[in-house]
Amino acid sequence: MFTIDDLADRLGGYLPPDEIQQVKRAFYYAEQAHDGQRRRSGEPYVTHPLAVANILANMHMDHQSLMAAMLHDVIEDTGVSKKALSVQFDKPVAELVDGVSKLTQITFEDKAVAQAENFQKMVLAMSRDIRVIIVKLADRLHNMRTLGALRPDKKRRIARETLEIYARIAGRLGINTIRVELEDLSFQAIHPMRAERIKRAVASARGNRRSAMREIQSSLQQSLDDEGLKGTVIGRQKHLLSIYKKMRDQRKPFAEIMDVFGFRIITEDVASCYRILGVVHNLYKPVPGRFKDYIAIPKANGYQSLHTTLFGQGGMPIEVQIRTREMEAMANNGIAAHWLYKAGQTTHPIAEGSHARARAWVKGLLEMQRHAGDSLEFIEHVKNDLFPDDIYVFTPKGDIMELPQGATVIDFAYSVHTDIGNNCIACRIDRHLAPLSTRLESGQTLEIITAPGARPNLAWLNFVTTAKARSAIRHALKHQQQAEAITLGRRLLNKALTPFETSLEELDESIFTKALKELDAASLDALLESVGLGNRMAHVVARRLVDVAHGGTFDYVLSTDSEKAVVINGSEGMVINFARCCHPLPGDPVVGHLSVGKGLVVHRSECKNLAERKNDPEKLFALEWSDIVDEDFPVALRIEIESRRGLVAELAGVVTDADANIERIGIEERDARLSIVNLTLSVKGRVHLARIIKRIRNLPNVGKITRMTN
């Protein structure tokens, strides 16, 4: 059995004796704290933290991380507090342990909520010290290695969580060795029979192709030696989940996937990488379009390498990766390579760059967390953010931005800065104007055009792909609706107070304090928002305010100005909606009613859908249009016209000449001679509509034109 002395011997290769002694002290403290506790397998519990520390030792992590690994379950599973750990060990170790520990003092009704809240807590700890996630990944890896003692349903639940979150985080941080093992262990827990069959098939295939692998490896190595280039050629093995995904997604048989031979060439410096690329392309013909240069443009997790695919003998594909030793260390250990180099008291630009990128990613997680409505929404954003396939685009200044496959202009705008995204109105891709919904491709240069008063559009949520953009848009829309609801609520409440010859501005602060308590509202803004969204009736709130102002004895003598209308201009935003049943236009007589959660809904006065509400005038609001309305409104027309060729083109020409847009058009035959055209237009108002109708009447053989309602 692996012991603390075995670990100490391993640590002697890169840690000084005093730091090794501190790691041993943490082990003995954990051993005492977990005394009497056993794992499901029956082993003493302390074997788990010792194994976690051993995983971190393989990555050459620092002594504080190893101490945290020894103590990582002490707060959660024993009576030891964070404060006690701070006294016994230094504060950074206590912070690391607390960051990895779950929230045990809070009871959650739902398992998913508990997991989401615990992950949210860990992200906050990661923002202070990125080592938290490395300790957590090592902890999860050992738990996955020892899943055998658990029930099958619990195995699958833990494996799915590992696959969806922790394996992807390991990939995002570039810790490839942990990512691959987590993926394979999760796959074996979720699909044990499929994993076993693929494992046996891989073992059989490797035996059959051993001679071919040796032959290709030998020819690659000989070519390097002939050119005097230092490089080591090693065979590259595919892992189980990778094979399974290719079989499933690409619908390829196992034999076809295993026909691809993979090799990695490790060399001394970047210049040698490109020279070796020339040598292998000279030896075997490259497959067009299959070369990727991740050295010039690294992946988001800091991964660097040259990838190329070659035609081998008989046309069999050979995949080759070429990288330096430092790049190999980064590919295997990712952000942990930062501590690997620090342990040797040296720094390396690749490792330092990886650490900086990881901190930037965690900063992005924190921003998503602030914008998310709750922990479940946040964890969904994180899952969406962890897909690894990236594209690379450029800012006008030449800076490289990494975005996921399928990202749009809006995603790019939010990746630059949240304010850029919120104020985005247009963009240029390679100096040409393009729609905001355009899906981006690697190599494009983007310039975002903003306007100070611009706001996010609800429709953007239909095409954005990045979690940061999605959460920022939702956050902005939520606050936009809140601000608009408060403004509308103030207008409606002032209108409701008009019959009592007062207004919100004239009421004393003490009146609001007492009324808010009686109405169970947190603040005046919260009360106004509730009125604006239709959750409270303005006249009820108004009477309560007047009652409080007059000590509850006020005699309701109404002003003659009670029918004063609320003025609308059509561009109030999310809390004033225009009814689709009657399509009100500027110039139409209009009334409004409050719809719970939506705000004020505007109808034409003669709309049939208002019949029930007309019996209760207090639920309706007199409205009138502002003198200045500069918005487009939909209107539906029904046109009887003689059937003929080119009819749609004629109508489109007339509408365009009248400065209007056709939103929808449909034609149905009434008889052999007449057709009914159902036309939905965007117009400025009644006057604009009248001008369009007059032009349509001038067309030959036009019969009845009806404006459709209800």
N, C-alpha and C positions, 0 to 999 in steps of 0.2 A: 504494500500500500504506500502511496506517495505521502511523504512526511514533510514537516516544516524544515527539517535539516536538509532534505533533498532540494527544497525550494531555495534555501539559503545558499547552497552550493551553486545553483544556477545563477542566482543574483550576483554572486561574487564576480561574474564575468563583466558586469558593467556598473555595479553600484559600490560605493565606498562602505567599509565595515560599519560605521556608525549608523548609516541609513538602513543597512540590513538588520542591525540590532533593533531599530524602531519597528521594522516590519514584523520581526519575531515577537516583540512585545505586544503588538496589535493582535497577533495570532493567539497568544496565551490569554489575553483579555477576552477575546471572542470565545475561546474554548471554555473559559470559566462562565461567561454569560450564557452560553448555550448548553451548559452542563445538564445532562438528563434528557435533552431534546434529541429526537432521531428523525431521519428522513423516512419517506414512505418505503424506501428500499431496506430499511432497518439499520443503515449505517449511522454512526454518530453525526449530528448535524454539522459539526465543524468541518467535516470533509468537504462540504460544498463551498464555503468561503475560501478554503485552501485551494481548491481546484480553480476557482475564479481568479485568484491571485496568480496561479500558475499560467493561465491563459494570458493574463496581462504581462507576465514575465517574458512570454514568447514574443511579445510585441515591444519589449524593452521599455515598458512604462516606468515612470518615476516612483519613488518610494511612497509618496503620499497617496497615489492611486492604488498601490498595492495594499497599503494600510486600510484604505477605504474598502477595498475588496474583502479584506478579512473581517471588517466590522459592518458590512453593508446591511445585514439583517438584524443587527443588535437592537436598533431603535424599534423596528417593526415587530420583532418576535420575542423580545425580552423586556424587562422592566427598566432598562437603561435609557436615560433621556439624552437629548442632543446637548444639553448643558453639561451633563456629566462627561460626555465624550470630549467636549471642549476643554474641560479641566484636565482630563487624563492625557489627551493628545492635543495637537495644535488646532486652531480654529478651521483652517482649510480642510482638514480631514473630516471634522464634524459636519461641515457644510456639504462635502461630497457625500457622506453617508446619508444625511438628511435628504439630499436631492434624489438619491436612488430609492429611498424608503417610500412605501405607499402611505396613503392617508388612512390610518387605522382608527383615528378618533372620531371619524364621521361615518354614519351609517347611510348607505345609498339603497334606494328601493330597486334600482335596476343595475344589473351587472355591467351593461354597456356604459351607463353614466359613470359608474365607479371607475372603469378603465379609462374613460375620457378625462375625468377629473385628475386621476393619478398621472396621466400623460401630460396634462396641462401643468401640473405641479413640477414635473421633471423638466419641462421646457424652460420654466422660470429659473430653475437651478442651473440648466445648461447655459443660460444667458450670462450667468455669473462665472461659471467654470465649465468649459466644454468637456472636461474629463468625466463629468457625470455620465454622459451618454456612453463613453467608452467602457466605464465600469459596468453600466447597465447592459451593454451588449455582451460583455464577457459573462455576466450573471445569466442572461437569457441563453447564451450558447451552452453553458453547463446544464441548465435546466432542460434544454432540448436533448442533450446527450443522455439524460437520465429520465426521459419521459416514460420508460417502460413500466414503472410502478403505478401509473395513473389509470383511471377508467378510460375506455375508448372515447367517450364523448368529450371528456375533459382534455384528452390528448389533442383531438381535432380542434377544439376551441382555441387552445394555446398555440397550436401550429398555425391556424389561420391568422391569428393576431401577429404572430412572428413573421409570417410571410407578407402580410399587408403593411406592417409598420417597421419592425426591427430589421428585417433583412434589407428593406429599401433604405432605411437610415444608414445601415452599414455601407450600402452601395453609394449613397449620396455623399458619405464621408470618405469614400475611396478605400474602405477596409475590406478588400476583396476576399481574403482568406476566411473571415468571419461570415461575410455575405453568402459565399458559396456553400459553406457548411450549414448555415441556418436554413437556406433554401432546400438543400437535399434532405435534412432532418425533418423539415416541415412536410415536404412531399411524401416522405416515408410514413409520417404519422397520418396524413390525410388520405393517401392512396397506397396503403401498404402492399397490396397485391401487384399493382402496376409498377411500383418502385422495385419490387423484388424481381419481376420479370425483366425489366430493363437492365437491372444490375447484372443478372445472369447473362443476358444477351451481350452486354458491353464486355464482360469478362471473356466470353467466347470469341467476340469479334477482335479483341485486342490480341488474342493468341493467334488468330488466323492472319492478321496483318502485320505481325511483328517484323517479319523479314522486309516487307515493303517500307515500313517506317525507318528501319535501320539503313536501308539503301538510300532513301531520300535524305535522311539526316547526314549520312556520310558524304553525299554529293554536295550538300550545302556547305558543310564544314571544309571540304576540300577546296571549294571555290574561294572561300574566305582566306584560307592558308595560301593559295596560289597568288592572291592579290596582296598578301602581307597585312591583312586586316585582322585585328584582335577581336574575337567574338566567340561565344559559346552557343552552340545550337542544342536546344532541348525540345523533346516532344511535348505537346500540349494536349491534355485530356479534357474532354467535355464532361460536365457533371450531369447528374441524373435529371434534374428539373429542366435544364437547358435542352436536353435531348427530347424530353416529354413535350415541352412547349413547341419545339419545332415540328414534331410529329403531329401535334394537335392543330397548331395555327397554320402551318404550311401544307398540311395534309400529305406529308411525305412518309414513306415507309422507313422503318428503322435502318435497313440496309443502305438506303440512299443518304441518310444523314451521316452514318458511320463511314461512308466512302470518302468524306472530306478529311484530309490529313492536316493536322495543326502543328505548327512549330513556332518556337520563340527564340529569337537571337538576342543575347545579352552582350553589350559591347561597352567601350570605355567612355566615349563622349558623343555629343550630338552630331558633330561632323562625320564620325564613323557610321552613325545610323544611316545617313543619306548615302554614303559611299557603299555601304552594304546593300542598301535598296537597289542601287544600280547593278551590283554584282548578281543579286538573285533575279532581277529582271532580265539580265543577260543570259542567265542559266536556264530559266523557264519563262515562257511567254506570259505576261500579265493579262488578267481578265479586265477588259475595259470597264471603267466606272466603278471598280471595286477597290480603289486606293483611297485611304483616308489618312490625313496628316494631323494626328492629335498632338504632335510636338509643337507645331506652329500655333495651333488653336487647341489648347487642352480642353478636356471635358469639364463640366461644372464642378466635379469632385476633385479636380487636379490631376486626373489620369492623363499620362502622356505616352505616346507610342506611335510608330508607323504601322499601318495595317495594309496588307496587300494580298490579293488572291492570284494564284498562278495556275496555268495549265500544266499538269504533270504528264508523265508518260501515259499514253492511252487516253489523254484528256481528263484524267482524274484531278479534281481541284485540290490545291495545296494552299492553306491559309498560313501566312507568315506575319508575326509581330516582331518589330525591331525596336529595342529600347536600351537605355543605359542602365547601369546597376542602380543608380539613384531612382530612376523611373520605375524599375522593378520593385524596389523597396516601397515606393509610393503606391504602386498598383496593389501590393499585398497588404500594406499596413495603413495606407491613406493618411488621415490626420494623425494617427499614432506615430507616424514617421517623424513628426515634429519633435516628439519626446525621445525617439530613438537617436536623433542627431544631438539633442540637448544632453542626453546621457553621456555622450562622448565629448561634451563641452565644445561642440562645434555647431555651427548653423549651416543650413543649406537652403538656397532660394526656393527649391521645389517644395520642401517641407514647410518653410515659412509661408509660402504662397498658399499651400493647402490649408494651413491653420487660419489664415486670413479669410479665405473663401468660406470655411466652415463657420467662422464667427459671423460673416455676412449673412449666411443662410439662417443661422439661429436668430439674428436680428430680424430677418424677414418673417420667421415664425412668430416672434413676439408681436410684430405689426399685425399679422393675421389674427392673433389671439385677441388683440385689442378690438378689432373690428367684428369678430365673430359674436353671434348672439348668445351662444352657450357652448359648453365643452364638447357636445356631440357635433355641432356644426364645425367647431375648430378642428376636431380630429378628422372629419371628412375632408376639410381643406388640406390638411397635412397629407392625407393619403393621395389626394389628387396631385399634390406638389412633388411626390416622390417617384414619379415615373421617370425612367432614366434617359429615354431617347430625346436628344437635344438637337436644336438647330442653332446656327450662329449668324447673327446679323450685326450690322454696324451702325453706330450713330454718325451724324454728319462730321464729327471730329475724328472718326476712325476708331473709337472705342468698341470693343467686342462685347456683345450682350448674348448670354445663353438663354434660350427659351425652349420649352418642350415642343415636340412635334405637333403641328396643327395650331400653333399659337397665331393670334391675329394682331392687327395693328394696336388694338386696345390693350392686349396683353403687354406689348412692347412699351406702350405709354406708361402703364402702371409699374413696369419693371424699372423704368428710369426714375420715376418719383410719383407718389400718390397724387400730388397736386397736378402734375402733368396729365395724368389719366383723367382726373375729375374735370379738368378744363379743356380736354381735347375736343376739337371740332372737325379736324381734317388731317390728312397726312400726305406726304410725298414719298413714294417708293422709287428709288433710283431716279429722283428728280421729276417724276410724273405723279400727278394727283391720283389717289386710289381710295376706294371705299374703306371705312374703318373696320369692316368685317373681313377684309382680305386676309387669307391665310399666308403666312410668311414662308420664305424658303431661304436656306443658307446662302450667305454671300450678299444679300440685299442690303442697301443703305437706306435708312428711314429717317425722315424729318417730321416731327410732330408739330402741327399748327394748333395753338391754343387761343382761347379768348377768356378774358377775366370773368365774364358773367356766365360762362358755359357751365352746364351741369351734366352728370351722368344720365344715360338713358336706360330705362328699364329693359329695352330690347337688347342691350349689350349682353345681358346675362344669357341670351340664347346662343351666343357664339364664342364667348371668352373661354379659355381653357385653363389658365393659371389660377391657382388658389388665391394668390395675392390680389389679382384683379377682381375675382368674384367677391371676395370678402370686402374689399374696398368699395366696390359698387353698391353692394347691399348696405354697407354702413352709411354711405353717402345718401342713398335713397331713403333710408330710414330717418336720417336727420333732416333731409329735405322735406319729407312728408310731415315730420314733427313740427318744423318751422312753419310750413304752410298751414297746418291744422291750427296752430296757435294764432296765426294772423287771421284766418277765417273765423275762428272762435271769438276773437276780439270784436270783429265786425258784427257777427250775429248777436253777441251779447249786448253790444252797444245799441243795436237796433231794438232788441227786446227791452232795454232800459229806457228807450225814448218815450214810451207812453207814460212812464213815471217821472218824466222831466229830469232825468239824471243820466250819467254815463260813468264808465269805469274810472275815467280820469278824475271825476268829481268825488268819488267815494273815498272815505278815509282808510288808512292802513289797518286800523283796529277792526274795521268792519270785515275786511278780507280775512284777517286772522281768525275771527270767530266763525265766519261763514265757511271757511275752508275746513275747519274742524267738524262742523255740523254736516257738511257735504262729503266728508271723508276723502278730501283731496290733499295731496302732498304739498302742492304749491299752486300759485295762481296760474303759472304756465301749464301745469298738469291739468287744471280745471278747464282752461281755454282750449287745450288740445283735445280734451274729451268732448267738449261742445263742438269743436270743428270737425271731429270725426263722426259726429252723430251719436255718440254714446250717451250724451246727456242732452235734454231739451233746453234750448236757450231761455225760453220764457219761464221755465221752472227755476232755473238758476237765478235769473233776474229777480223773480219775486222773492226768493230766499234772501238775496242780497238786500233788497229793499226792506224786507221784514226785519233783518238784523239792524239795518241803519236806523229804523224807527222803533226799535225795542219790541217788535212783534205786534204792534198795534196800529200799523199804517192803514189808512183808509184808501183803497185803490181808486183814486180819481185819475182816469186816463187822459192823456193829452190828445188833442184832435189830430196830432201829427203821427198817429200810430201806423199809418199805412205807408210811411216812408220806405222806399225800396232800397234793397242792397244792390250796389252797382258792381257789375262784373265786366271784365275785359277779355275773357276767353283764354288768358294765358296764366291763370293762377297756379296751375301745376297739378299736383296729385290729389288734392282734396276737393276740387271742383270738377265734376264729371258731366259730360253732355250725353243725355239719353239717346240710345241708339234706336229707340222705337219711333221717335218723331223728328230726330235730327234738327234741333233748334239752330237758327242762324241769327247773326246780328241783324237787328231790325224786327225780328219776330217778337210778339208779346210773350214773355217767359215768366215762369214761376219755378221755385225750387223746393225740394223736400230733402230732409236729412236721412241718409241711409247709414245704418250702424257700421262703423269701421271704414266707410268709404268717404264720408263727408257730404257735401252738397251736390245733389243730382239735379241738373237743369232740364226742364221740359218746356215745350210750347204750351201756351195757356189752354189750347183746345185739345191737348193730348188725351186720348181716351183712357190711358193708364192712370190718370189722375182722378178718375171718377170717384173712387172710394175715399181718397184723401180730401176731396173738396168738402166732405161732410164734417171734417175736423180742421177748420182754418188755421188752428194753432200749429199744425204740422207743416203748413205751407208757408213759403216766404215769397213776398213780392220782390221781383228782381227787375232790373233794367240794365240795358247795355251801356257801356261807356261810350263816349263820343269818339274815342280813338281805339279801334280794334284792328290789330294787324296780324291776325291768325287765319289759317285756313280751316274750314269746317266741312265735314262730309254732308252731302245731300243726295237723296235718291230720286230719280225721275223715271217715269214710265212714258214711253213715246210710241204712238201708233204711226207707222210709216210704211209706205209701199216697198215691197221686197225688190231689191235690185243688186247687181254686182257693185262692189266698191262702197257699200253702204257704211261699213265700219270706218273706212278711211275718210269718208266725207264727214261723219260725225266727229272723228278725232281731229280733223283739220279745223272744224268750226270751234270746238272746245279750246284747242291750243291757241287759235287766233284771239280768243276772248280771255287769254291769260289764266286759264284754269287747267286742272289735271284730271284725267280719268283714272279713278281708283279701281273700278270694276265695271265690266260690261257683259251683258248676256242677251242673247237673241232667241226668241221663240216664235214659231209660226202660228198666226191666228187662223189664217186660211191660205189658199193658194196665192192670194194677191197681197195680203197685209202681214206685216211682222210686228211683234211687240219687242221693243228694245228697253231693257232695264239697265239704267246707267247710274253709277255712283260717282259723283264729282267732288272735288275739293274746291270750295269757293270762299270769297271774303265775306259775303253777306247777302241779304235779300236783293239789294240793288244789283250786285254782281250777277246773281242768279237770273234776275229778270233780263239782263243784257244777253246772257247765254241763251235763254229760252227764245228771245226775240230772233237771234241769229239762226237757231235751229228751225224756227217756223218759216224762215226764208228759204229753207231747202225745199226742193220739189216734192209734192205728194206727202207732206207731213200732216197727220190728222191730229188727234188729241194728245196734249202733253200734260201729264199729271205729276204733281209733287207728291211722293209717297210718304205716308205716315202710318204708324202702327201696322 
